[in-house]
């Protein structure tokens, strides 16, 4: 990490460039087209200076026919494939959540397939222009044409890969598993310490020396450069408080930082603002709560009257359970950044265990209150998580179990339905668990 203020390019600029390269669809295809142009310029020169061939020989008319067919066919094929792909992505975003669209577009297979198709088209077109030209009217670049056919074969393989990736990627289980893996990696990075590990938040800093407001249009807080903030605060013997949470909307003039300490004036406002990355939507990379938001959205959409698919909700709850078991065993707060001496230099807000638990299950409990399958799966989830996390997490889980039982009691009027809904089932229906002794407040 560069020293604060010594980088020619601000951290925020580097973040924006990284996110742009990661999210944009045209960079990889453009690079493939450039390589195709270079190859189409070099290969005919190689053919002019060698008699060896790497493939079959072509006559002049056959060469024009092959290259013309490849060029015209590839541009038509590319348009057709990506029209179908966009329809599939639209279907996927409607089925899961609109916030999943960016994850579909980030897929490197999509970018490489588009790049390969366009490169094949451009290469064939450029090689076609040299057939029968120059000093030799009968010149046929056999090796160049063979490379074009190899690119055509590669395009077909990429098409099969794209087809497989798209169809597999739209499966509910595959999407949820992929999202769950990403979320677990983020939580390992953001919450590395086990629950019970203490890190003192330090003494209350008192009244702030000054506040720094946000400047710009409304945006979502995506990330902040905590290492640089810690280093700069250490140099100024100050404490910096980052006011918004990751995922918060900030508007022009909204409080961004509060600074404490007699030498806090040495930290410039513009530099502080350059350590905050904002965008038009939340980002999973430094926002673990966004993973729960995505999974809760998928679960809630599956329970909407127009879909009515509690099994998909149950699959989302499988991933939610894994995340709750993981994060329940980690130290979640306080949100502080410390220097090498252990002194607190940065404070920031983080969600509590109760926040994560509510975000993970409340909407599913609300929308699935009338579904026996969802109620049974939620009860199994809460009991499994309770058994896997430290005792300090139990009160919030017991309160959720009590709320779930009360909701089920209101929704199911038949005694037989209430008895079925009162069971704990890891699959929702068909695999009733042995509940064992119920928690005190969940009986």
N, C-alpha and C positions, 0 to 999 in steps of 0.2 A: 504494500500500500504506500503510495507516495506521501511524503510529508505534506501536511496541510499548507496550502497556499503556494507550494513549489511546483505544482504540475502546470504545464502549459495549457492543458485541456482540463476543465473542471470535471469533477466526478459526475455531476449531473449530465454533462454533455456525453461523457463516455457511456453512462447508463442508457441515454436516449439512442445513441448509435447502436449499442448492443441490442436493445429492444427492437429497433427498426430492422436491423439485419435479421433478427430472429423471426420477426412477424411478417416481413414483406414477402411477397410471392415471386417477385421478378428478378432478384439478385442472382440466384442460382441459374435460372434459364438464360439470363444475359451472359453469365460467365461461360455457359456451355456454347452459346452462339459464337462468342469471341473465339473460343478454342476451335470451333468448326471452321470459322473463317481462316484462321491461321493454318489449319490443316489443309484446307482447300487451296491455299496459296502454295504451300510447301510441297504437297504430294505430286502435282503435275511436274514440277521441276525435278523431283526425284525420278519420275517416269522418263523425262527427257534425257537423263544421264545414266540410265541403266536399262539393260535388256531383260533382267530377271523379273519374274512376276510372282506375286503371292496368291494369285487366284487364276481364274480362267481368262482367256483372251477374247476380246470383243471386236467386231467390225465397227466401222464408223456409225452406220445406221443403227446397229444393235445398241451401241453405247448411248446414243441420243435417246433411243426408246426406253432403255432401262433407267437412265438418270431422270428423264422427263416423268416417267411413271412414278418413280420414287418421290420426286419433288411434289408433284400434284397430289399424289395419294397421301403423303404425310401431312400436308397442310389441311386436307379435308378430314383425315383421321384425327388430327389434333383437336380440331374444332368439335368433332363429334364426341370424343372421349371426355373433354372437359365440360361440355354441356351436360353430359350425363353425370359427371363428377359433382358439378355444382348443384344439380338436383339432389344427389345423394347427401351432400353436406347440408343442404337446406332441410332435407328430411330428418337428418340426424340432430340438427340444432333444435328443430321443432319437437322431436321426440324426447330429447333430454333436457336441454336448457339453452336459451340464446347465449348464455355466457360460455358455452362450450364451443362456439363457432371458431374462436381463435385457436383453440387446441387442435381442431381439425386442419386449419390452414397452416399450422406450424409443421405439419408432418413432412419430414424430409423426403419421403417417397414421392409425394405429390410434386415437390419442386424438382426432384431429379427426373421424374418421368416427363414433365413439361419441358425441361431443358433438353433431354435426349430427343424428344420428338422434334423440337424446333431446330436443334443442331443438325439432325438428319436432313430436314428440309433445306436448310441453308447450305449445307455442304453439297448436297446433290445439285442444287441450282448453280452454285459457283463452279463446280467441276464441269457441268454441262457447257459452260461458256467457252472452255478451252478445247473441246473436242473438235478436231479438224481445223484448228486455227494456227496461226504463226507461219513459220517457213514451210512446214510440212502439212499440206491439206489433208493428209491421211492420218495425222497424229491422233492416237487413241490412248489416253492415260489408263492403261489396264489396272495398274496397282491402285490408282485413285478410285476407280469404279469398284474395285474389290473392297476397299475401305468403306465406300458408301453402302455396299451390300451388308458389310459387317455392322455398320451403324443401323441399318434397317433391321437386322436380326436382334441387335441390342434393344431397339425400340419395341419389338414384339415381346421380348422378355420383360422389359420395363412395364409394358401394358399388362402382362399377366401378374407382375408383382403389384402394380397399382390396383388391379381388380381384386386381388386377394386381400391386400391391405385395406381397401375401402370396405369390402363386404365384412371382413373380420372386425374392422374398426367401428362399424355401426352396430355390432352386437352389444347388447346391454352389459353382459358379463365382462366383455373385453374393455369397454369404455370405463366401467366402474373399477376394474382391477388396475387399469393404467392410471387412473386418477388417484386411487388409493396408494399405489407405489410412489407416485410423485409427492403426495402429501406426507407420507411417512419419512421420506428423505428430508423434506423441509423441516419437519418437526425434530428430527435428529439433529439438524443443524441449528435450529432456533432454540431448542430446549435440550441441551446435552446433559444436564445434571439431573441426578435422580431426585425424586421427591424427598424432602427432609434435609437436602443439602442447603445450607444457609449462606446467604450473601447479604451482608448488612446494607441497607439502603443509605446508611450514614445519617448524620444528624440533619434535622430539617434546616434548610439553608436560610430561612427567614424571608424577608422581603426582597423581591427581585431588584437588581440594579437597573435593568431595563428590559423591555420586551421588543421582539422583532416580529413584524407582521408579514403575511404572505403577499406577494405581488404577482398579479397575473389573472387570467381568466379562471373560472371555476374548474377544479380538477380534483382527481382522486389521489390521495397520498399512496404511493406505491412502495417507496423504500427511502432509507436515509443512510448516509455514510457514517455509521457509528464509530468506526476506528479513527477516522479523521477528526470527528468531533471530540473524542476522548483525548487525542493527542493535542489538539488546539486548546482545549480546556486545561490540560495539564500545564502547557506552556504559560497560560495566563493565570494559573492558580485560581481557576474559576469552576463553577458548576453550571452546566447547560441543561435545561429542561426542554425536551421536545414535546410540544403540547398535543397535537392530534395523534390519533392512532393510525396504524396502517389500515387503509380502506376508508378513512374518513374523507368527506367532501370538504374542501377548503375554498373559500371565496376571497376576493381581493380585500386585504385588510384584516383577515382572520388571524388570530394569534398563532404564531408558528414556533417561536422559541421564547423562553424566559431565561435570563442570565443572572447569575448570582456571583458576587465577589467584587472586591474593590478594583480589580484589574480587568473586569469583564469588558470594559470599553475598548480594550485592545483587539477584541474580536469583531471584525467588520460585519455589518448587516448583509452586504451582498455575498460575502463568502459563506455565511451561514445559509442563506437561501440556496446557494449552489450545491449544498450537501443534501438537498431534498429532491427526490425524483417524483414527479406527478404524471398522470396520464388520464385517459378517458374511462378507464375501468380498472378494477382491482387486479392484482397480480399475485399469483401463488408463490412466487419465488421467496418473498419475505413476509408473507401474510398467511400463516397457517389457518386462521379462521376462515379464509376464503375457500379452503378445501371443504370444510363443513358446510359452507354456504352452497357450494355446487352440489354436494351430495344431498343436502336437504331440498334443494330445488328439484333434483331428479325424482326424489321420493314424493314430493308434493305434487309434481306434474303427473306422476303415475296414479295418484289418488284422486285426480280431478274427475268430475262426472263424465267428461267427454272421453276419458281414457279408461278409468276404472281398472287398473292393473296393479293390485296389491302385491303380486309376486315380484314385480320390478321394485316396488318400494322395499320389499324384504331384502332384495339383493343390495340395494343402497344401504340398508341398515346393517348388512354384513360388514361393509367397509367402514361405516360409522363406528361400529363396535370395535373394530381393530384399532381405529384412530383413538377412540376414547380410552381403550386399555393402554395404549402407548403413552398418550399425553397425561393420563391420570397418574402415571408413575414417574412423571418428571416434575422438576421444580419450575413453576410457572411465573414466579415473581419474587422479588420486585424487579421491574424493568430498569436495570442500571448498567452503565458501562464504567469499568474501573481501569485505572492505569496500572503500571507495573508495580507500584507500591501498595496497591489495594485500595487506594482512595477513590471514592465515587466521583466521577467527573461528568457523567451524563445520566439523566433520568428520562424515562419514557414510559408511556402507558401500555400495558399488555392486558389481554383478556384474562379473567379469572377462570377457575375451574367451573364455577356456576355459569359463567358466560358461555363457555364451550358446550357444557351439557345442555343448556337451553337452546342454543343455536342448532345443536345436533338433532334433537328429538322433538322439540315442542311443536313445530309445524306438522310433523308427521303424526304426532298424537292428536293434534287438532283435526286435521283433514281425514285421518284414518280412524277416528273415534268409533265409527259404525262398522268397522271391518274386524271380524273376529281374528282373521289372520294377522293383521297389523298389530292388534292389541297383544296377542300372544307373543309375537316376535319382539315387540318393545319390552314386554316383561322379561323375556329371556335375556335381551340385551342388557337391561339394567341390572339384573341379578348376576350376569356373567362379569360385567364391568365391576360391580361391587366386590366380587370375589377376587378380582385381579389388582385392585388399586389399594393404596394405603388407607388406614382407618380415617385419616383426616378428610378424605373425599366422601365418606359414607353419608353424612347428613344431607348433602344435596341430592344424592341418589335416592335416599329414602323419601325425600320430599317429592321427587319425580314419580316414584312408585305409588305413593299415596294419591297423587293427582291422577295418575293413570287408572288406579282402581276406582276412584270417585267418578271419573269420566265414563268408564265402562259400566258402572252401576246405573248411571243416568241413561245410557244409550241402549242397553239390552234389557227389555222388559220381561222377556220370558226367562224363567228360572233355568231352563236347560241351556239357553244361550249364555247366561251369566256364568254358569258352571264351566262351560267350554272356554269362554273368554278368560276365566280366572286362571287357566293353566299357563305354564311357561313352555314355549316351543321355539327352539332354535331355527326351525324351518317355517314357522308360522302355523302350519297345519300338517298333521301327519307324523310328528316326531315329538310327542309330549315329553318334556323333561321331568325328572324327579326333582321337584322344587326344593325339597329339604325344608328345614325350618325357615319360615319367612322372616325378613327383617322386621324389627319391632313396629315401625310405622307403615309397613307395607302389607300387614295381615289383612 
